[in-house]
Every structure is written in C-alpha cells, then in structure tokens.
C-alpha cells in the first residue's frame, strides 16, 4: 500500500500564504491522480484540487486563482501552494493518491493521508 504523509499545516494570518506537502512512499507502484480534500468542523469533506500524472489540474471554485496544486513525480510528492488565505480556508487538509502496482496496472487503489491542520487567524 502507498503511504501518504502531509506536512506544512500551520496557524497563519488571513491574507497569508502556506504550502502543504504530501509525500508518498511504498514500493513497486505507479501513482496516477493525486489531490487535496479539506474538512472543516461540522462540514463534509470537500475537494480542493486535484492533478493528473501528466499535470492537468482541477480546482474548486472557492480556491481558484488563490491555490496552486503541483507535483514532482520523481519525488512522489505533491504540493498545494495556498495564497490569500481566508477564514473559510481553515480546515484539516487531506491528500489522496490513486495508484496501481507495476505488475497489475489494471487495478487501481486509493490511499489517504492522515491530514494536516490549517488554521487562519485575524
């Protein structure tokens, strides 16, 4: 199984910036799509952004023009650059990865990280 570890969550002032990192580890796998979800207290988990293996991106309307998702396939790492942070961006951010094993590429699996907390203050 692919293990994902998020980092970079912190307390930041409104209007500030933060970069989240999601590092994947494991063996004999190929990562396909990756992405970020977030969940604020009392709310459902929502998609923030995702990125395909060849770099095509998709964003939630609420973060367009402020957040940038990217990945380094050589390092099996994904990033989320967050600018102009708002109070409503505060949440636990989870990364996911869709992956398949090299010797069985027809089967795809999904792995989740444990989340990293982003807090936005005034």
C-alpha positions, 0 to 999 in steps of 0.5 A: 500500500502507498503511504501518504504523509502531509506536512506544512499545516500551520496557524497563519494570518488571513491574507497569508500564504502556506504550502502543504506537502504530501509525500508518498512512499511504498514500493513497486507502484505507479501513482496516477491522480493525486489531490487535496480534500479539506474538512472543516468542523461540522462540514463534509469533506470537500475537494480542493484540487486535484492533478493528473500524472501528466499535470492537468489540474482541477480546482474548486471554485472557492480556491481558484486563482488563490491555490496552486496544486503541483507535483514532482513525480520523481519525488512522489510528492505533491504540493498545494501552494495556498495564497490569500488565505481566508477564514473559510480556508481553515480546515484539516487538509487531506491528500489522496493518491490513486495508484496501481502496482507495476505488475497489475496496472489494471487495478487501481487503489486509493490511499489517504493521508492522515491530514494536516491542520490549517488554521487562519487567524485575524 
